[in-house]
Amino acid sequence: MTQIENQAYDMERALYGQQDLILKNCAFDGPADGESALKECRNIQAEHCLCNLRYPFWHDHNLRLSQCELTPACRAALWYSEDVTIAGTKLHGIKALRECRNVTITDCDIRSAEFGWSVRDLLMTQCQAESEYFLMRGENLHLCDVQFQGKYSFQYTQNVTIENANLDTKDAFWHARNVTVKNSMVKGEYLAWYSDGLTLINCTIIGTQPFCYCKNLTLIDCEMLETDLCFEKSQVNATITTDVISIKNPLSGTISLPSVGGVILDDPNAKAAIVLQGAPAAAEPITTH
């Protein structure tokens, strides 16, 4: 490996096609305003580097970023790259990660709209993220100890596991498939519409009109707070540990909960069973037509 320290690069494609480099305390910044500094590179390690120019890491293989800063001016920083590890790094440019594969992100600060589109085989741990359309169309994703704030997260994702997360979002998991969320808080409006194979275990769900038009929806020992008009037109099996404001036209399955303020059944196809925990077998919740 060739080691480069304390250098500044601002030219177009400054290190294009290089391989086997260790970059320490280098800056990709300057008046030439060049793009694509490390495009088409292989076996690159960048430590304590500043990236203030566009498109630095495209089509790279075996890339390691540690304690780096990618500023808001560093747009679309990592695209079409494989075997990427990012640790202790600020990812603050729009569209920071896209069309990448086999990515590990640890202890990073992510402030990037449209982050992670079409990424495959991602492990993200101990990160904070702010984004819109976060990880859209991603596949094979595992997130643990992630704090997220934004809108429209996890749309069209597939094969996702999320653990010990705090998701303050809106319209999350729309059209998502095969997603499991454990021991997490999910807050937002219109959660998980049109999803298929979503499972939530020991989670807290907050917000209006969650889980509508879902297929194969499962909730296991979940809290539902400030939730109304839930489960409309959904196939659902749910065990809920808190009261729910209202349920509307659940399509099929069983919903078990302590109590519900109202049940709206004005669709003849809505045939899910609603079971009040601790109630006599013949008891039924109040139904409003």
C-alpha positions in Angstrom: 0.0 0.0 0.0 1.2 3.5 -0.9 0.6 6.0 1.9 -0.2 9.7 1.2 -0.4 12.2 4.0 -1.4 15.9 4.3 -2.1 16.5 0.6 -4.8 18.6 -1.1 -6.4 17.7 -4.4 -8.8 19.9 -6.3 -8.3 18.8 -10.0 -10.7 16.8 -12.0 -10.3 13.0 -11.4 -7.2 13.7 -9.2 -6.6 10.1 -8.3 -8.6 8.4 -11.0 -8.1 4.6 -11.3 -5.6 4.4 -8.4 -5.3 1.3 -6.2 -3.7 0.3 -3.0 -3.6 3.7 -1.4 -3.8 4.9 2.2 -4.8 8.5 2.4 -4.3 10.3 5.8 -5.3 13.9 6.6 -5.9 14.7 2.9 -8.3 17.2 1.5 -10.3 17.0 -1.7 -11.1 20.7 -1.9 -9.9 23.8 -3.7 -10.4 26.4 -6.5 -10.1 24.0 -9.4 -13.4 22.5 -8.1 -12.7 19.1 -9.8 -15.1 16.2 -9.6 -14.7 12.4 -9.3 -11.4 12.4 -7.4 -11.2 8.7 -6.7 -13.4 7.2 -9.4 -12.7 3.7 -10.6 -10.3 3.0 -7.7 -9.5 -0.2 -5.8 -8.2 -0.9 -2.3 -8.5 2.6 -0.9 -8.3 3.6 2.7 -9.1 7.2 3.7 -8.5 8.3 7.3 -9.3 11.8 8.6 -9.9 13.1 5.1 -12.1 16.1 4.0 -14.2 15.7 0.9 -15.7 19.0 -0.2 -16.1 18.2 -3.9 -18.6 16.2 -5.9 -18.7 12.5 -6.7 -15.5 11.4 -5.1 -16.1 7.6 -4.7 -17.8 6.2 -7.8 -17.3 2.6 -9.1 -14.8 1.8 -6.3 -14.0 -1.6 -4.9 -12.8 -2.3 -1.4 -13.1 1.2 0.0 -12.5 2.1 3.7 -13.5 5.5 5.1 -12.6 6.3 8.8 -13.1 9.5 10.7 -13.7 11.5 7.5 -16.0 14.4 6.7 -18.1 14.6 3.5 -19.6 18.1 3.5 -22.9 19.3 2.0 -20.9 20.3 -1.1 -19.8 16.6 -1.5 -22.9 15.6 -3.5 -23.5 12.0 -4.5 -20.3 10.8 -2.8 -20.6 7.0 -3.1 -22.3 5.5 -6.1 -21.9 2.1 -7.8 -19.2 0.9 -5.3 -18.8 -2.5 -3.7 -17.2 -3.7 -0.4 -17.4 -0.4 1.4 -16.8 0.2 5.1 -17.6 3.6 6.6 -16.8 4.4 10.3 -17.0 7.5 12.4 -17.7 9.6 9.4 -20.0 12.6 8.6 -22.0 12.0 5.5 -23.6 15.4 4.9 -24.0 15.6 1.1 -27.3 14.9 -0.7 -27.6 11.4 -2.2 -24.5 10.2 -0.3 -24.9 6.5 -1.1 -26.6 4.9 -4.1 -26.5 1.7 -6.1 -23.7 0.3 -3.8 -23.3 -3.3 -2.5 -21.9 -4.9 0.6 -21.7 -1.8 2.7 -21.0 -1.5 6.5 -21.7 1.8 8.2 -20.8 2.2 11.9 -21.0 5.2 14.2 -21.7 7.7 11.5 -23.6 11.0 11.3 -25.8 11.0 8.2 -27.6 14.1 7.0 -28.3 13.3 3.4 -31.6 13.6 1.5 -32.3 10.6 -0.7 -29.7 8.5 1.1 -29.0 4.9 0.2 -31.2 4.3 -2.8 -31.0 0.8 -4.3 -28.3 -0.3 -1.9 -27.9 -4.0 -1.4 -26.4 -6.0 1.5 -26.1 -3.1 4.0 -25.3 -3.3 7.7 -25.8 -0.1 9.7 -25.1 0.2 13.4 -24.9 3.0 16.0 -25.8 5.7 13.5 -27.8 8.9 13.5 -29.5 9.8 10.2 -31.7 12.6 8.8 -33.0 12.0 5.4 -36.0 11.9 3.0 -36.7 8.8 1.0 -34.1 7.0 3.2 -32.9 3.7 1.7 -35.6 3.5 -0.9 -35.5 0.3 -2.9 -32.8 -1.1 -0.7 -32.5 -4.9 -0.3 -31.0 -7.1 2.4 -30.7 -4.4 5.0 -29.8 -4.8 8.7 -30.1 -1.8 11.0 -29.3 -1.8 14.7 -29.2 1.1 17.2 -30.1 3.6 14.6 -31.7 7.0 15.4 -33.6 8.2 12.3 -35.6 11.4 11.6 -37.2 12.3 8.2 -39.9 11.4 5.8 -40.8 8.5 3.4 -38.3 6.0 4.7 -37.8 2.4 3.6 -40.1 2.7 0.6 -40.0 -0.3 -1.7 -37.4 -2.0 0.5 -37.0 -5.8 0.7 -35.6 -8.2 3.2 -35.0 -5.8 6.1 -34.3 -6.3 9.8 -34.3 -3.4 12.2 -33.5 -3.7 15.9 -33.4 -1.2 18.8 -34.1 1.7 16.6 -35.9 5.0 17.0 -37.7 5.9 13.8 -39.4 9.4 13.7 -40.7 9.3 10.2 -43.7 9.5 7.9 -45.1 7.2 5.3 -42.4 4.6 6.4 -42.3 1.1 4.8 -44.7 1.9 1.9 -44.7 -1.1 -0.5 -42.0 -2.7 1.6 -41.7 -6.5 1.5 -40.4 -9.0 4.1 -39.5 -6.5 6.9 -39.0 -7.3 10.6 -38.8 -4.5 13.2 -37.8 -5.5 16.8 -37.7 -3.6 20.1 -38.1 -0.2 18.3 -40.2 2.9 18.3 -41.8 3.8 15.0 -43.5 7.2 14.9 -45.3 8.8 11.9 -48.4 9.2 9.9 -49.7 6.5 7.5 -47.2 3.9 8.4 -46.6 0.9 6.1 -49.4 1.2 3.6 -49.3 -1.4 0.9 -46.5 -3.4 2.6 -46.3 -7.2 2.4 -44.8 -9.4 5.1 -44.2 -6.7 7.7 -43.6 -8.0 11.2 -43.2 -5.8 14.3 -42.2 -7.4 17.7 -42.2 -5.5 21.0 -42.4 -2.2 19.2 -44.1 1.1 20.1 -46.2 2.5 17.2 -47.3 6.2 17.3 -49.4 8.1 14.8 -52.6 8.3 12.7 -53.9 5.7 10.2 -51.2 3.1 10.4 -51.1 -0.3 8.5 -53.6 0.2 5.8 -53.8 -2.0 2.6 -51.2 -4.4 4.1 -50.7 -8.0 3.3 -49.4 -10.5 5.8 -49.0 -8.0 8.6 -48.0 -9.3 12.0 -47.8 -7.3 15.3 -46.5 -9.2 18.4 -46.8 -7.6 21.8 -46.7 -4.0 20.4 -47.9 -0.7 21.9 -50.1 1.5 19.7 -50.3 5.1 20.9 -52.4 7.9 19.3 -53.4 5.5 16.6 -56.8 5.8 14.9 -58.4 4.4 11.7 -55.9 1.4 11.9 -55.7 -1.6 9.6 -58.0 -0.5 6.8 -58.3 -3.2 4.1 -55.4 -5.1 5.7 -54.6 -8.8 6.3 -53.4 -8.7 9.9 -52.7 -10.8 12.9 -51.9 -8.5 15.8 -51.4 -8.8 19.6 -51.6 -5.2 21.0 -50.9 -4.3 24.6 -52.5 -0.8 24.7 -55.9 0.7 23.9 -56.4 1.8 20.3 -58.5 4.9 19.4 -60.3 3.2 16.4 -60.0 0.4 13.9 -61.5 0.6 10.4 -62.5 -2.2 8.0 -59.7 -4.8 8.7 -59.9 -7.3 5.9 -58.9 -10.6 7.6 -57.0 -12.1 10.5 -57.3 -11.4 14.2 -56.6 -8.3 16.2 -56.3 -8.8 20.0 -56.1 -5.8 22.3 -57.3 -4.5 25.7 -59.9 -2.1 24.3 -60.8 0.0 21.3 -62.7 3.3 21.2 -64.5 2.5 18.1 -64.7 0.0 15.2 -65.8 1.2 11.8 -67.3 -1.6 9.6 -68.9 -0.2 6.5 -67.2 -2.6 4.1 -68.8 -6.0 3.7 -65.4 -7.6 3.0 -64.0 -6.5 6.3 -64.1 -9.8 8.3 -61.1 -9.7 10.6 -61.8 -10.8 14.2 -61.4 -8.2 16.9 -60.8 -9.8 20.3 -60.8 -7.9 23.6 -58.3 -9.3 25.9 -59.9 -10.6 29.2 -63.4 -10.2 27.8 -65.9 -13.1 27.8 -65.8 -15.1 24.7 -69.1 -13.8 23.5 -68.3 -10.2 24.1 -67.8 -7.9 21.1 -66.4 -4.4 20.8 -68.6 -1.4 20.1 -69.1 -1.2 16.4 -70.0 2.0 14.5 -71.4 1.7 10.9 
